Amino acid sequence: MTSTAATRTREYLEEADRWSAHNYKPLPVVLERGEGVWVWDVEGRKYLDMLAAYSALNQGHRHPAILDAAREQMEKITLTSRAFQNDQMGPFLRELCEASGFEKALPMNTGAEAVETAIKMVRKWGYEVKGVPSNEAEIIVCHGNFSGRTTTIVSFSSEDQYKEGFGPFTPGFREVPYGDVEAFRAAVNDRTVGFLVEPIQGEGGVVVPPEGYLKTTSEICREHGVAFMADEIQTGLGRTGRLFCCDWEGVRPDVLIVGKALGGGVYPVSAAIADSEFMDVFRPGDHGSTFGGNPLGAAVGRASLKVIIEEKLSEKSAELGAWFMDELRAVDSPHVDHVRGKGLMIGVVIKESSGPARPFCEALMDRGILAKETHHQVIRFAPPLTIQRSTLQDALGEIAPVLKGEGVKLQS
Ligand SMILES: *Cc1c(COP(=O)(O)O)cnc(C)c1O
């Protein structure tokens, strides 16, 4: 039985390896089932999902209310295109705007599309409202940013690998160090239309900026007529212990970008959210998406948002995250440099002298915990926000020995 099962895993891995582009380096686990915070592989082994699809699964796997909404909608109509109207998009956008406190939202599918939408919106606003000369708009971005993989978005990446071989690149972006208010202030000029920033850099390694950074940069934006564009695709919808991470500093962005958990792990749903001053630059034909705002996605988005609010997932994340981070910091490990994060968006930084974080993630996998390294040295812990304290407590029993080096094939 065991050998047959192991053979099945190997066959799936080989098949994917043979037929897939090699644009990822996944852990060698083949999953076939998920429920709540748990997933099972093809050999029947159970794992705790502490990545939660990079925070696209804040509500957990197959949340019953989200599945019900999807099923119900599938029985009616799934796609209309924006050439016609449907009865789900309006309610979805109203509920999204009411939850976030904005006037309008533009629905897309993936995160990268919502970021592209925000870039187009802010550039056009820059020309039509701010009066920047044609084609001269600049958007300030941060070193270490991650906002997706389109050619325009990788154009402003500071990660060589994301760009190498993919040029020529889209101009109009200026990079500043993340977390440095004065560098930001110095970079603003009369062609600056926007500041695109992650409130915590997720793919960059769970990098938390100094306290007050968002507040102060947003004030500089207001003084200079620059749109503060918060990429909350990963930090938003409860992940950091507030509905949006900007809420920690009382910052209301000009453009709020959401995705990932807006689809509840069921369907890709994203949006760019803003007041009419920005959103009204879009006129028929300016921008669009075949699937954006489709009734299935909108119904899923409504249910996903409702679960986050009704189950108080932001509050749970704040409470459990603070406690869990303390517990992780209390682990006496020769390999851990420090632990950082907010809510249940936590990074454990492995010392350079202990090698990369990858072998630690492999050792965690062997103990039934799925986590993934980010940016070489960081183990990210970001489980579904529906997780119970007792489950996290049990997980600590597996995580602590691994952080101390047990079962880790150190590559230093
Ligand atoms: C994941 C992510 C994106 C891109 O979302 P996709 O759905 O993969 O296109 C953009 N910004 C941030 C902060 C992200 O974490």
The ligand as an SDF file (V2000), in Angstrom:
LIG
                    3D

 15 15  0  0  0  0  0  0  0  0999 V2000
   -0.1580   38.0450   -5.2960 C   0  0  0  0  0  0  0  0  0  0  0  0
    0.0650   39.4890   -5.3760 C   0  0  0  0  0  0  0  0  0  0  0  0
   -0.1800   40.1980   -6.5680 C   0  0  0  0  0  0  0  0  0  0  0  0
   -0.5430   39.5270   -7.8690 C   0  0  0  0  0  0  0  0  0  0  0  0
   -1.7210   38.7940   -7.8140 O   0  0  0  0  0  0  0  0  0  0  0  0
   -2.0060   37.6890   -8.9400 P   0  0  0  0  0  0  0  0  0  0  0  0
   -3.4040   37.2520   -8.6600 O   0  0  0  0  0  0  0  0  0  0  0  0
   -0.9910   36.5960   -8.7520 O   0  0  0  0  0  0  0  0  0  0  0  0
   -1.8480   38.3630  -10.2590 O   0  0  0  0  0  0  0  0  0  0  0  0
   -0.0330   41.5770   -6.5290 C   0  0  0  0  0  0  0  0  0  0  0  0
    0.3480   42.2200   -5.4200 N   0  0  0  0  0  0  0  0  0  0  0  0
    0.6060   41.5680   -4.2670 C   0  0  0  0  0  0  0  0  0  0  0  0
    0.9930   42.3390   -3.0450 C   0  0  0  0  0  0  0  0  0  0  0  0
    0.4940   40.1820   -4.2120 C   0  0  0  0  0  0  0  0  0  0  0  0
    0.7870   39.5360   -3.0780 O   0  0  0  0  0  0  0  0  0  0  0  0
  1  2  1  0
  2  3  1  0
  2 14  2  0
  3  4  1  0
  3 10  2  0
  4  5  1  0
  5  6  1  0
  6  7  2  0
  6  8  1  0
  6  9  1  0
 10 11  1  0
 11 12  2  0
 12 13  1  0
 12 14  1  0
 14 15  1  0
M  END
$$$$
